[in-house]
Amino acid sequence: MSDTAHDDWNASVISEFRANGGKVGGSLEGSDLLLLHHNGAKTGTERINPLAYQKVGNGYAVFASFGGHPRDPQWFRNLLANPDATVEIGTDTVRVRARVADPEERETIWARQKATRPIFAGYEVKANPRQIPVVVLEPVA
């Protein structure tokens, strides 16, 4: 998918998410999605990405799968540079701080994600040898 097509797809998912209280249809119907607001590592410009998530404690795990692409997505690199972010979950907005899951934590979260959303197992195969990062977004006051 070209960058322009990807941006258009993201924009349509974001619009549908907001119009339907955090729910979307099509190939994403039934998925747990959030909108991640993050700042560009170089530009500081706010970006928004719809991402699958998994509830982890009082936070949320997201997956830098990039559809199995051989490199990490830009949003992941942005969070490494600027870990303070905001997420929209349903109709709520939550300030969060991102951190990469430690290896043991990652394994537990990743195994659960592959079991509940098998497409992620396919992303893992396609991305090999890149290990898909798991990022935990923890709420901040």
C-alpha positions as CSV (number, residue, x, y, z in Angstrom):
1,M,0.0,0.0,0.0
2,S,1.4,3.4,-0.9
3,D,1.9,6.1,1.7
4,T,-1.0,8.1,0.2
5,A,-3.3,5.1,0.1
6,H,-2.3,4.2,3.7
7,D,-3.0,7.8,4.9
8,D,-6.4,7.7,3.1
9,W,-7.2,4.3,4.8
10,N,-6.2,5.6,8.2
11,A,-8.3,8.8,7.7
12,S,-11.4,6.7,6.8
13,V,-10.9,4.4,9.8
14,I,-10.4,7.5,12.1
15,S,-13.6,9.1,10.8
16,E,-15.6,5.9,11.2
17,F,-14.2,5.3,14.7
18,R,-15.2,8.8,15.8
19,A,-18.7,8.7,14.1
20,N,-19.5,5.4,15.8
21,G,-18.2,5.8,19.4
22,G,-15.0,3.8,18.7
23,K,-16.5,1.0,16.6
24,V,-15.6,0.3,13.0
25,G,-16.8,-2.2,10.4
26,G,-15.4,-4.0,7.4
27,S,-12.2,-6.0,7.9
28,L,-11.8,-4.4,11.4
29,E,-15.3,-5.1,12.7
30,G,-15.1,-6.6,16.2
31,S,-11.5,-5.5,16.7
32,D,-10.5,-3.6,19.8
33,L,-9.2,-0.3,18.3
34,L,-7.8,2.9,19.7
35,L,-6.6,6.1,18.1
36,L,-3.0,6.9,19.1
37,H,-2.1,10.6,19.1
38,H,1.7,10.9,19.0
39,N,4.3,13.5,18.0
40,G,6.7,13.1,15.2
41,A,10.3,12.3,16.3
42,K,11.8,15.0,14.1
43,T,9.0,17.4,13.3
44,G,7.0,17.3,16.6
45,T,3.9,17.3,14.4
46,E,0.9,15.4,15.9
47,R,0.0,12.2,14.1
48,I,-2.9,9.9,14.6
49,N,-2.9,6.1,14.0
50,P,-5.7,3.6,14.5
51,L,-4.2,0.6,16.2
52,A,-5.4,-2.8,17.6
53,Y,-5.0,-2.9,21.3
54,Q,-5.2,-5.3,24.2
55,K,-6.1,-4.3,27.7
56,V,-3.2,-4.9,30.0
57,G,-3.7,-4.0,33.7
58,N,-4.9,-0.4,33.7
59,G,-3.1,0.3,30.4
60,Y,-3.2,-0.9,26.8
61,A,-0.8,-2.9,24.7
62,V,-0.3,-2.0,21.0
63,F,1.6,-3.8,18.4
64,A,4.2,-2.4,16.0
65,S,3.3,-5.1,13.4
66,F,3.1,-2.7,10.4
67,G,1.2,-5.5,8.6
68,G,4.4,-7.7,8.8
69,H,6.6,-5.1,7.0
70,P,10.3,-5.7,7.5
71,R,10.7,-2.4,9.4
72,D,9.1,-0.8,12.4
73,P,6.2,1.6,11.8
74,Q,6.9,5.3,12.1
75,W,4.6,5.7,15.1
76,F,6.8,3.3,17.0
77,R,9.9,5.3,16.3
78,N,8.0,8.4,17.3
79,L,7.0,6.9,20.6
80,L,10.6,6.0,21.3
81,A,11.6,9.6,20.9
82,N,8.4,11.1,22.5
83,P,6.8,8.6,24.8
84,D,4.0,11.0,26.1
85,A,0.9,10.5,24.0
86,T,-2.9,10.4,24.1
87,V,-5.3,7.7,23.1
88,E,-9.0,7.7,22.1
89,I,-10.7,4.6,23.3
90,G,-14.4,4.5,22.5
91,T,-15.5,8.0,23.4
92,D,-12.8,8.5,26.1
93,T,-9.5,10.3,25.7
94,V,-6.7,9.2,28.0
95,R,-3.2,10.6,28.4
96,V,-0.6,7.9,28.4
97,R,3.2,7.2,28.5
98,A,4.6,4.6,26.2
99,R,7.2,2.0,27.1
100,V,8.4,-1.1,25.2
101,A,7.3,-4.3,27.0
102,D,10.2,-6.2,28.6
103,P,10.9,-9.6,27.0
104,E,8.8,-11.8,29.4
105,E,5.9,-9.3,29.5
106,R,6.0,-9.1,25.7
107,E,5.9,-12.9,25.3
108,T,2.7,-13.1,27.4
109,I,1.0,-10.2,25.7
110,W,2.1,-11.3,22.2
111,A,0.9,-14.9,22.6
112,R,-2.5,-13.7,23.8
113,Q,-2.8,-11.3,20.8
114,K,-1.9,-14.1,18.3
115,A,-4.5,-16.4,20.0
116,T,-7.3,-13.8,19.9
117,R,-6.4,-12.2,16.5
118,P,-4.6,-14.9,14.4
119,I,-3.8,-12.3,11.7
120,F,-1.0,-11.2,14.0
121,A,0.6,-14.7,13.8
122,G,0.8,-14.0,10.0
123,Y,2.4,-10.7,10.6
124,E,5.0,-12.3,12.7
125,V,5.9,-14.8,9.9
126,K,6.0,-12.1,7.3
127,A,8.1,-9.7,9.5
128,N,10.7,-12.4,10.3
129,P,13.5,-11.9,11.3
130,R,12.2,-8.6,12.8
131,Q,10.6,-9.2,16.2
132,I,7.4,-7.1,16.3
133,P,7.6,-4.7,19.3
134,V,4.9,-4.6,21.9
135,V,4.3,-1.2,23.4
136,V,2.5,-0.7,26.7
137,L,0.6,2.6,27.0
138,E,0.2,3.4,30.7
139,P,-2.3,6.1,31.8
140,V,-0.8,9.2,33.5
141,A,-2.5,11.8,35.6
